[in-house]
Amino acid sequence: MTVAAPVVLGPSTRCDDHPFAHPDHIAADRAVLCVLARDYYHHIRTAPSPRQPMLRYLPRAERWQRRVVIPRPQAVLEHEQLALVGFFGRVNDQLDQELQDQMAAVGKELAEAVLTAEGVLGYVTHLLADERNYANLVVLSSLDVIAQWQQQPLHVLAAASLGPAYYQHVRIYHGSVPSRALCDEGAVRLEKVKYWDYRSDPPWRAVRTLG
């Protein structure tokens, strides 16, 4: 797949040809990530064991709306500052069953891989109300871990091989939050957002630095 160089955007630059990349989305996305961070903290507080890994599907495993993966609940408080990656993906309207099955299988394997991934402290996936948009929150010990996670073969398969056909477009945020403020209102700080529009050929890319 040919990849175009990313367009560099300012904090409030509009992209009228790519409405999903409008800066108005930033506040709403941040609000969702704050909710997921609070939910992540709730699961840490209610974990049966502070040292045992946790994988929960809500409301049930066979048809879930939220999936929560926490390798070691107590590990999050061993770090003063946490790095975050937030992912928002709009699923294509027309998907063949084979691609849906492949993405579901890879997603399940990725969630299980988090349990042993160095530096990954949590992974929350949420299906938004319209059932065509997904939000992911990945909690990391530092932003340096992102490069390691991106090189995971399963991540490469999901992002580079399946993602362009599965999603119309995605927004990927980098940010941070103090570990002891996970449940505080508006505690998530966003520093950068990357955009991919797979409906363009080659895919349109942009990066926006936030305040």
Salt bridges, closest charged atoms under 4 A:
ASP16 OD1 - ARG14 NH2 3.30
ASP24 OD2 - HIS22 ND1 3.61
ASP29 OD2 - ARG171 NE 2.70
ASP39 OD2 - HIS43 NE2 3.41
ASP39 OD2 - ARG66 NH1 3.21
GLU62 OE2 - ARG60 NE 3.45
GLU78 OE1 - ARG72 NH2 3.58
ASP93 OD1 - ARG90 NH1 3.10
ASP93 OD1 - ARG132 NE 3.82
GLU112 OE2 - LYS108 NZ 2.71
GLU185 OE1 - ARG38 NH1 3.97
ASP197 OD2 - HIS18 ND1 2.85
ASP197 OD1 - ARG199 NE 2.97
